[in-house]
Amino acid sequence: MENARALDEKLRRIIKEVSDDTGSEIKRDLLHELVSAMDESQSRELRKFLHSFNQALKKI
């Protein structure tokens, strides 16, 4: 009976570690995707601004 409890506790710890690692990995992946999306958006916005700025300079 004691062996079963020890095994149960060990399995619970392993499952918790795997869950924590998996959760951290998912968070990292989501953050990476968010940063990529933000970079793309900022890049588009910067290109728009530079294009507008270039057009304004040509008018001067």
PyMOL commands that set and color helices and strands:
alter all, ss='L'
color gray80, all
select helices_A, chain A and resi 2-59
alter helices_A, ss='H'
color red, helices_A
deselect
rebuild
show_as cartoon
